[in-house]
């Protein structure tokens, strides 16, 4: 299911216009992104999903290691996890 299909399904289920459903979905994505980007909180909807920021340690991929090149720096990443329904 892509975004437009999700917006259409939400609009039908909630009996609102597609424009309103798209605005709510955009606001949800923006809010979750802002909270998770800060890194100090995670967003949880019990029984549905959890978004949190994780830390990836610095590493050197095999090809770069064999060729003696510089590796990848440590970085933060956003991660979503869907709970069992």
Secondary structure, DSSP 8 states (H G I E B T S, - for coil): --HHHHHHHHHHHHT--HHHHHHHHHHHHHHHHHHHHHSS--EEETTTEEEEEEEE--B--HHHHHHT---B--EEEEEEEE---
